Amino acid sequence: MVYRGFVVWAIGIVVVLGAFLAFVAAGWPGTENCCIYDPTTTNPCKDRKLDKNNACYCEAFKAAEAKSGAPGVRQPVNTWFNLYSILTSLLVAVFVYLDRANGNATSPIRSDSWLPDVYIFAVLFLGLGSMWFHGSLKAWGGTMDILSMFVYAAFIVFYTIHRLWNAEWFFWVFYPITVLAFTIVGSLWQWEYNSLVLILILVAAYLTFEVIVWVRTGTVMQGKPLTVGLWIAAVACIIAATIFWTLSQTGGPLCDPNSAFQPHGLLWHPLAGAMAVLLYFYWREDEQSA
């Protein structure tokens, strides 16, 4: 029980990263992602509303390899820097272990329940799932990418609901249903901003429930500087990450397709991971002092 977080972490790496490396070595089957095409020219995705500012997030790639499914990684920087999530999820796993070993079960995120273990995987998958898109530039690789985002974003929504309403069954029923539903919609909804809109829906839901938590616990009004500071730092990380994501889009001021400096992979991805870790520590501090 005490070491379960490490087991989840290790199995997650073996399954997700192991399968990814197998495809890197053997090649990537399936239809290429529409982002590899110029939306202004004739292409198989002409009937879709492609994002003219996307183009697979700036980093240069060989379109022929993406189409053929040859072995290898299409965008090395945007792919390999997602390995940051092995470290961020390990940090969470270490503190989950310490809480369990020391009997600090003062809240669900510190307890022996499976909620902390799910969060360890969500933080890990947030990075490793993104690797499938940048590594393959296949349509189904994009589905893995959005799946990883929904696994994480839906967790923070339903864990916050759990902090308000201590009914764990609600989490286990509606969390996976939400992840599945959003992933299906995100894959089938052919629009350039579909994933962004769906993520914003989950973020809005999270913020709504978070404010309700503040009102109930008096987190802000009663003055808990460390608790509030951790939350503000998490928000600052994701705001900075979003700024770099925007500025590094193809054609943006920070986009140089042939440069080793790719802000999408070097800044957007790790800053999102930092946000995930800071939210975890916010939950530990807030629940402990509520």
C-alpha positions in Angstrom: 0.0 0.0 0.0 2.7 2.4 1.0 4.7 1.8 -2.2 1.7 1.6 -4.6 2.4 5.0 -6.1 5.8 3.9 -7.3 4.3 0.8 -8.8 1.7 2.9 -10.7 4.5 5.2 -11.8 6.7 2.3 -13.0 3.9 0.4 -14.8 2.8 3.7 -16.5 6.3 4.2 -17.9 6.7 0.7 -19.1 3.3 0.6 -20.8 3.1 4.1 -22.3 6.7 4.8 -23.0 7.5 1.2 -23.9 4.7 1.1 -26.5 5.9 4.4 -27.8 9.5 3.2 -28.3 8.2 0.1 -30.0 6.4 2.3 -32.6 9.6 4.5 -32.9 11.5 1.3 -33.9 8.9 -0.4 -36.0 7.2 2.6 -37.7 3.9 4.4 -37.4 0.8 2.9 -39.1 -2.3 4.8 -39.9 -3.3 8.1 -41.5 -1.1 11.1 -41.1 -2.3 14.1 -39.1 -3.8 16.8 -41.2 -1.4 19.4 -39.7 1.4 18.2 -42.1 -0.5 19.7 -45.0 -0.6 23.3 -46.2 -4.3 24.2 -45.8 -4.0 26.6 -48.8 -3.1 23.8 -51.3 -4.8 20.7 -52.6 -4.5 17.9 -50.0 -6.5 15.0 -48.5 -7.7 17.3 -45.7 -9.0 20.0 -47.9 -12.5 19.5 -46.6 -11.4 20.2 -43.0 -11.1 23.6 -41.4 -7.4 23.4 -40.7 -5.6 25.7 -38.4 -3.4 27.8 -40.6 -1.2 28.7 -37.6 -0.7 25.1 -36.5 1.4 23.2 -39.0 2.3 20.7 -36.3 3.5 23.3 -33.9 6.5 24.9 -35.8 9.2 22.2 -35.5 10.4 21.1 -38.9 9.7 17.5 -40.0 9.9 15.3 -43.1 6.5 15.1 -44.6 7.4 12.0 -46.6 8.3 10.1 -43.4 5.1 11.2 -41.7 3.0 10.0 -44.6 4.8 6.7 -45.0 5.0 5.8 -41.3 8.7 5.1 -41.4 10.5 4.3 -38.1 11.8 7.3 -36.1 10.6 10.4 -34.4 9.2 13.2 -36.5 9.8 16.2 -34.1 12.7 15.4 -31.8 12.6 18.5 -29.5 8.8 18.6 -29.1 8.9 14.8 -28.5 11.7 14.1 -26.2 11.3 17.0 -23.8 8.0 15.4 -22.8 10.2 13.0 -20.7 10.1 15.8 -18.1 6.9 14.1 -16.9 8.8 11.1 -15.6 10.4 13.4 -13.1 7.4 15.5 -12.2 5.3 12.3 -11.6 8.1 10.8 -9.6 8.2 13.8 -7.3 4.4 13.4 -6.7 5.0 9.7 -6.1 7.7 10.4 -3.5 5.4 12.7 -1.5 2.5 10.2 -1.8 4.8 7.6 -0.3 5.9 9.9 2.5 2.3 10.8 3.4 1.4 7.1 3.5 4.5 6.0 5.4 4.1 8.7 8.0 0.3 8.3 8.4 -0.5 11.8 7.1 -3.9 10.8 5.8 -5.5 14.2 6.5 -7.1 14.4 3.1 -7.9 12.3 0.0 -4.7 13.4 -1.8 -2.7 12.2 1.3 -4.7 9.0 1.9 -4.5 5.3 1.1 -7.2 5.7 -1.5 -6.4 5.3 -5.2 -6.9 9.0 -5.9 -3.3 10.0 -5.4 -2.2 7.0 -7.6 -4.5 8.2 -10.4 -2.9 11.6 -10.1 0.6 10.2 -10.4 -0.4 8.5 -13.7 -2.3 11.7 -14.9 0.9 13.8 -14.3 3.0 11.1 -16.1 0.6 10.7 -19.0 0.3 14.4 -19.5 3.8 14.4 -20.9 4.2 10.8 -22.3 0.8 11.0 -24.1 2.0 14.2 -26.0 5.0 12.3 -27.3 2.7 10.1 -29.5 1.6 13.1 -31.5 4.9 14.8 -32.0 6.7 11.5 -32.5 4.3 10.1 -35.2 2.4 13.1 -36.7 -0.4 10.5 -37.2 -4.1 11.2 -36.7 -4.3 8.6 -33.9 -1.2 10.0 -32.3 -3.2 13.3 -32.0 -5.9 11.3 -30.3 -3.4 10.0 -27.7 -2.3 13.6 -27.1 -5.8 14.9 -26.4 -6.6 11.8 -24.3 -3.6 12.7 -22.0 -4.9 16.2 -21.7 -8.4 15.1 -20.8 -7.1 12.5 -18.3 -5.4 15.4 -16.5 -7.9 18.2 -16.9 -10.9 16.0 -15.9 -9.0 14.8 -12.8 -8.6 18.3 -11.4 -12.3 18.9 -12.0 -13.6 15.7 -10.3 -11.0 15.9 -7.5 -12.2 19.4 -6.7 -15.7 18.1 -6.6 -14.6 15.4 -4.3 -13.1 18.0 -1.9 -16.6 19.6 -1.8 -18.6 16.4 -1.7 -16.9 13.4 -0.1 -18.5 10.7 -2.3 -15.7 8.8 -4.0 -18.1 6.8 -6.1 -19.0 10.0 -8.0 -15.3 10.4 -9.0 -14.9 6.8 -10.1 -18.1 6.8 -12.2 -18.0 10.3 -13.9 -14.3 10.9 -14.2 -13.7 8.0 -16.7 -17.0 8.8 -18.5 -15.9 12.4 -18.9 -12.5 11.5 -20.2 -13.9 9.0 -22.7 -16.7 11.4 -23.9 -14.3 14.4 -24.4 -11.8 12.2 -26.2 -14.4 10.9 -28.6 -15.8 14.4 -29.3 -12.3 15.8 -29.7 -11.4 13.1 -32.2 -14.6 13.3 -34.2 -15.3 17.0 -34.1 -13.5 18.3 -37.2 -12.7 21.9 -36.3 -9.4 23.7 -35.8 -10.2 24.8 -32.3 -12.0 21.7 -31.0 -9.4 20.6 -28.4 -9.0 24.1 -27.1 -12.7 24.6 -26.6 -13.1 21.3 -24.8 -10.1 22.0 -22.5 -11.5 25.5 -21.7 -14.8 23.8 -20.7 -13.0 21.6 -18.2 -10.9 24.6 -17.0 -14.0 26.7 -16.5 -15.7 23.8 -14.5 -12.6 23.4 -12.4 -12.4 27.2 -11.6 -16.1 27.2 -10.7 -15.7 24.4 -8.2 -12.4 25.8 -6.9 -14.1 29.1 -6.0 -16.8 27.2 -4.1 -14.1 25.4 -2.2 -12.5 28.8 -1.2 -15.9 30.1 -0.1 -16.6 27.0 2.1 -13.1 26.7 3.6 -12.2 30.4 3.8 -8.9 29.7 2.2 -8.5 33.2 0.9 -10.5 35.1 3.5 -8.8 33.5 6.6 -5.3 34.2 5.2 -3.3 31.1 4.2 -0.4 32.6 2.3 1.4 29.3 1.5 -1.8 27.7 0.2 -2.8 30.6 -1.9 0.7 31.1 -3.1 1.0 27.6 -4.4 -2.2 28.0 -6.3 -1.1 31.4 -7.8 2.2 29.8 -8.8 0.4 27.0 -10.6 -1.8 29.5 -12.4 1.3 31.6 -13.3 3.0 28.5 -14.8 0.0 27.6 -17.1 -0.4 31.3 -18.2 3.3 31.5 -19.1 3.1 28.1 -20.8 0.1 29.3 -22.9 1.9 32.5 -23.9 4.9 30.5 -25.1 2.5 28.1 -26.9 0.8 31.0 -28.7 4.0 32.8 -29.6 5.7 29.6 -30.9 3.0 28.6 -33.3 4.0 28.3 -36.9 4.7 31.8 -38.2 4.8 33.3 -34.7 7.6 35.4 -33.3 9.2 32.6 -31.4 9.0 30.0 -34.3 12.1 28.9 -36.1 11.3 25.5 -37.6 14.9 24.5 -38.0 16.1 25.8 -34.6 17.0 23.5 -31.7 15.1 26.0 -29.5 11.5 25.0 -29.8 9.4 26.8 -27.1 6.5 24.4 -27.6 8.6 21.5 -26.4 11.1 23.3 -24.2 8.7 25.6 -22.4 5.0 24.8 -23.0 5.3 21.2 -22.0 7.5 21.5 -18.9 5.6 24.5 -17.6 2.4 22.5 -17.8 4.1 19.8 -15.8 5.2 22.4 -13.2 1.6 23.5 -12.9 0.6 19.9 -12.2 3.1 19.5 -9.4 2.2 22.9 -7.8 -1.5 22.0 -7.8 -0.6 18.8 -6.0 1.2 20.6 -3.3 -1.6 23.2 -3.1 -4.0 20.3 -2.5 -1.8 18.9 0.3 -1.4 22.2 2.0 -5.0 23.4 1.5 -6.5 20.1 2.8 -4.2 19.9 5.7 -5.0 23.4 6.9 -8.7 23.6 5.9 
